[in-house]
Amino acid sequence: MSVAPQRILDFLRLLGGITTPLWLTGGVAVDFLVGGWTRPHKDLDLVALTSTRKFLRGELTTREFLLAQDGPWVTHWRLSGDGMVDPSIEIVFVEPAEPSTGTLVIPEGDRSGGIAGRYPMLPNMLDPFRTATLDGVRFRVCSAEGEWFARATSRALVKGRKVEPKILQDMELLKHLVPATRRRELAERAGLAVSSP
């Protein structure tokens, strides 16, 4: 079930008060990057650094978020119920790397469906000063090229994952923010073919 955009913005306002760095990623991040709502959403995807995990857990708990699932590289949270349809919150933890980026580490034996390995993010994907604003709410976001690349390589992370139409839609929207020459470079890195602009 999709969540009303206003409710997503309410959650981001609440999360915006957290001092631990969080970056918006996924479908809502695309909307922030392009400056408008492009499709319905049911969750909020965020990225945080592994070194902040314990502190972040405390900050979320203080704000009445409940831990619904705790994995080695990803956690899921929900707000203690008020009867509203709320987005679930997924936080992916990455090892910090320079410059302003991270490496996703999925351990052997992980039960989330992720394929074990190390997945470096693009340089500057986690710039702490990059923000975007949508409907008056400002939040830290991952880079547009990082979001495009994440979708181009998403099948490599989870067994049996298919490229859903929403992923293709996101890539189409993001291509207007990532120059064609850079998309070609990223496509080569991802082992894909990219059509001309």
C-alpha positions as CSV (number, residue, x, y, z in Angstrom):
1,M,0.0,0.0,0.0
2,S,1.4,3.4,-1.0
3,V,1.9,6.2,1.5
4,A,0.6,9.7,1.0
5,P,3.5,12.1,0.1
6,Q,2.6,14.3,3.0
7,R,3.2,11.4,5.4
8,I,6.6,10.7,3.8
9,L,7.5,14.4,4.3
10,D,6.3,14.2,8.0
11,F,8.7,11.2,8.5
12,L,11.6,13.1,6.8
13,R,11.0,16.1,9.1
14,L,11.2,13.8,12.1
15,L,14.3,12.1,10.7
16,G,15.8,15.5,9.8
17,G,16.3,16.2,13.5
18,I,18.6,13.3,13.9
19,T,22.3,14.3,14.2
20,T,23.7,11.1,12.8
21,P,24.2,11.6,9.0
22,L,21.6,9.8,6.9
23,W,21.3,10.0,3.1
24,L,18.0,9.5,1.3
25,T,18.2,6.9,-1.4
26,G,15.8,4.9,-3.5
27,G,12.6,6.1,-5.1
28,V,11.9,9.0,-2.7
29,A,15.5,10.2,-3.3
30,V,14.8,10.3,-7.1
31,D,11.8,12.5,-6.4
32,F,13.9,14.9,-4.3
33,L,16.6,15.0,-7.0
34,V,14.1,15.8,-9.8
35,G,12.1,18.1,-7.7
36,G,8.6,16.5,-7.8
37,W,6.6,13.4,-6.9
38,T,6.9,10.9,-9.8
39,R,5.3,7.7,-8.5
40,P,3.7,6.3,-5.3
41,H,6.0,5.0,-2.5
42,K,5.6,2.6,0.3
43,D,8.9,3.0,2.1
44,L,11.8,5.3,2.8
45,D,15.3,4.0,1.9
46,L,18.2,5.5,3.8
47,V,22.0,5.0,3.9
48,A,24.1,5.4,7.1
49,L,27.7,4.7,8.0
50,T,28.4,1.5,10.1
51,S,30.4,3.6,12.6
52,T,27.2,5.5,13.5
53,R,24.9,2.5,13.9
54,K,24.7,2.3,17.7
55,F,24.2,6.1,18.1
56,L,21.6,6.1,15.3
57,R,19.7,3.3,17.0
58,G,19.5,5.4,20.1
59,E,18.3,8.5,18.2
60,L,15.6,6.5,16.4
61,T,14.4,4.9,19.6
62,T,14.2,8.3,21.3
63,R,11.8,9.4,18.4
64,E,9.6,6.4,19.0
65,F,10.7,4.3,16.1
66,L,10.7,0.6,16.7
67,L,13.2,-1.8,15.2
68,A,11.3,-4.3,13.1
69,Q,14.2,-6.2,11.6
70,D,17.9,-6.1,12.5
71,G,20.4,-7.6,10.0
72,P,24.2,-7.2,9.6
73,W,23.9,-4.6,6.8
74,V,20.3,-3.5,6.8
75,T,17.7,-2.6,9.4
76,H,14.0,-2.0,9.1
77,W,12.1,0.4,11.3
78,R,8.5,1.5,11.9
79,L,7.0,4.3,14.0
80,S,5.1,3.1,17.1
81,G,1.5,3.0,15.8
82,D,-0.8,6.0,15.6
83,G,-3.2,4.2,13.2
84,M,-1.9,6.0,10.1
85,V,-0.4,4.3,7.0
86,D,3.2,4.9,7.5
87,P,6.2,4.2,5.3
88,S,8.5,1.5,6.5
89,I,12.1,2.7,6.9
90,E,15.0,0.7,5.6
91,I,18.5,1.8,6.6
92,V,21.5,0.2,4.7
93,F,24.8,0.5,6.6
94,V,28.0,1.0,4.6
95,E,31.6,1.1,5.6
96,P,33.0,4.6,5.1
97,A,35.3,5.2,2.2
98,E,36.9,8.2,0.6
99,P,36.0,10.5,-1.0
100,S,32.6,10.9,0.6
101,T,31.5,7.4,-0.2
102,G,31.1,4.0,1.3
103,T,31.3,0.2,0.6
104,L,28.3,-2.0,1.1
105,V,29.4,-5.3,2.7
106,I,27.0,-8.3,2.6
107,P,28.4,-11.1,4.7
108,E,28.3,-14.8,3.9
109,G,25.2,-16.5,5.3
110,D,23.2,-13.3,5.3
111,R,19.5,-14.1,5.3
112,S,18.2,-10.9,3.6
113,G,18.7,-12.4,0.1
114,G,21.7,-10.3,-0.7
115,I,24.6,-11.8,-2.5
116,A,27.7,-11.9,-0.3
117,G,30.5,-9.5,-1.3
118,R,31.8,-6.0,-1.2
119,Y,30.0,-3.4,-3.3
120,P,31.8,0.0,-3.5
121,M,29.6,3.0,-4.1
122,L,30.6,5.8,-6.5
123,P,33.0,8.6,-5.3
124,N,31.1,11.4,-3.7
125,M,27.8,9.5,-3.5
126,L,27.6,10.3,0.2
127,D,28.6,14.0,0.1
128,P,27.5,15.2,3.6
129,F,26.7,18.7,2.1
130,R,24.5,17.5,-0.8
131,T,20.8,18.2,0.0
132,A,17.7,18.5,-2.0
133,T,14.3,20.0,-1.2
134,L,10.8,18.8,-2.1
135,D,7.6,20.5,-0.9
136,G,9.6,22.6,1.6
137,V,11.4,19.7,3.2
138,R,15.2,19.6,2.9
139,F,17.1,16.3,3.3
140,R,20.6,14.9,2.6
141,V,20.5,12.8,-0.7
142,C,22.8,10.5,-2.5
143,S,24.2,11.7,-5.8
144,A,22.1,11.4,-9.0
145,E,24.8,9.3,-10.7
146,G,25.1,7.1,-7.7
147,E,21.3,6.5,-7.7
148,W,21.5,5.7,-11.5
149,F,24.4,3.3,-11.0
150,A,22.7,1.6,-8.1
151,R,19.7,0.8,-10.3
152,A,21.9,-0.3,-13.2
153,T,23.6,-2.8,-10.9
154,S,20.7,-3.7,-8.6
155,R,20.4,-7.3,-10.0
156,A,23.9,-8.0,-8.8
157,L,22.9,-7.5,-5.1
158,V,20.0,-9.8,-4.6
159,K,19.4,-13.3,-5.9
160,G,16.5,-13.5,-8.4
161,R,15.9,-9.7,-8.5
162,K,14.3,-8.5,-11.7
163,V,14.4,-5.0,-13.1
164,E,11.0,-3.7,-12.2
165,P,9.3,-0.9,-14.3
166,K,9.7,1.5,-11.4
167,I,13.5,1.0,-11.6
168,L,13.5,1.7,-15.3
169,Q,11.3,4.8,-14.7
170,D,13.8,6.1,-12.1
171,M,16.7,5.5,-14.5
172,E,14.9,7.5,-17.2
173,L,14.3,10.4,-14.8
174,L,17.9,10.3,-13.5
175,K,19.4,10.3,-17.0
176,H,18.4,14.0,-17.2
177,L,20.6,14.7,-14.3
178,V,23.6,12.6,-15.3
179,P,25.3,13.6,-18.6
180,A,25.3,11.0,-21.4
181,T,29.1,10.6,-21.4
182,R,29.0,9.8,-17.6
183,R,26.1,7.3,-18.0
184,R,28.2,5.5,-20.7
185,E,31.2,5.3,-18.4
186,L,28.9,4.0,-15.6
187,A,27.2,1.6,-17.9
188,E,30.6,0.1,-18.9
189,R,31.6,-0.2,-15.3
190,A,28.2,-2.0,-14.6
191,G,28.6,-4.1,-17.8
192,L,25.6,-2.6,-19.5
193,A,24.8,-1.0,-22.8
194,V,23.3,2.4,-22.7
195,S,21.4,4.0,-25.6
196,S,22.2,7.4,-26.9
197,P,20.6,10.4,-25.2
